[in-house]
C-alpha cells in the first residue's frame, strides 16, 4: 500500500537510519484483543473517508516531521511545511517548503508540473486523468511520498484499510486544541495512527506512520490544520505558467523536492 513505502525506499537508497521509538505508555492491549478489528475504529475511519470523498474542494495546511539518525549517532528532526488546494476530480496545487526543498506541484487534469522555486526550473509531462493518477505518477516518477497522499485519494478508506490486521479505538484526545477520535492500526510492516475531528466534520488532523522492523522504528508525522471545505479557488490556480527565465528540465535535482539531502551535506 502507499503509506510510507516510497519514503522508506528513498531513505534506504541514501543509507539513512531513521529513529523515533513510539511509546504507548499505559495503553497496553491484551494479546487476545491485539489481532481484532475494532468496529468503532472502522466506523470513524469510514466516516472520515466518506466525508473527504464527497468534499468536492478543500484547502489545508500541513506540518510534516520525521527524525533521522546521523552516522555519528546524533538524532535530528527534519521538518517541512505544505499547503494544498484540491478540486475534484482533477485540480491540484501543492506548495512544499523545507530546509532544502522548495517546490510547487500543479495538476489541471491534463498536465502535471513540478516547479523548483529556488532553482527556477520545472519538469512537466502530459497526464490526462484524475487526482489519483497525478498523485501516483508523482510518487512513481520521483520516488518520494506525496504529503498526506493516503488521505487524498478518491476512496481513502480503500487505501487506508488495505493490509490492516488489527485496529483499536483509543477514545478522544486533542490535536491543536481540536477534539479528535484517536485510532490505532497495525499491519505487517507498519503501525499507524490517525486522529479524526469529532462532530459533523470528521476531518483528519494528525497522521503518524511507524515502520516496525527497522532499527529505531522510523516515524513519519503529518499534522493537518486550517481546513477550508469551501475555498475560493482562482480559475488558474491549477495551471502552471513558467516564470521569466525558468528552465525546463527532464528531471529536477533531488534537493528541490527532498530534504533528506540535508543529511548528506551535514555528514562528517
C-alpha angles and dihedrals in degrees: 000000000000104000109106101336097109092043092055093045089054093047092045090053089056094046093239123155113214121205139187116128113216114222119197090190111187094000097096115161123210113247091240090059097042096083098046132099110236109221091211091057090047092050094052092045091050093047092050092047093048091049093051092045094054095043102100097197137010145155127212140169123224138197113205126197138174132159128232130194116221122217087257089063093249114138117223132180121220112208129188140170131225136184121197136192119186134180117181134264101017116352121105137161125172131175119191128187128183141145090293108358121083113162145144127212123203129187124172102172095271108045136037117206131182114194123194105210099192094052096033093230135122143195120211139181138177110254120166112191145061138317089268089059092048094051094047094047092048092053094044094047097044102029087227131118117252105231110264092350095156089061096048104058121107089252107032093171093060091051097043098043096049109112096006111150100177140001140189136199105219099187129248129325138160131260116186089342094307120120110239143177111244115219129182126195135184130207134170096269105016142036117208138185132201132195113203125190115250122232132037096331107058095190122165110249102174135014125187127184122191124188108217106198102052122087110271094014099258113230134201120195132187124184116198121205144158093043114189115184094181104045126170103238122193116232092244097041093113097040120092120222114187113238120234111288095010116153123222114223134181091229130009120230111269093241089064091066107020130057095196085088085075088072092058091051094051099043114111 
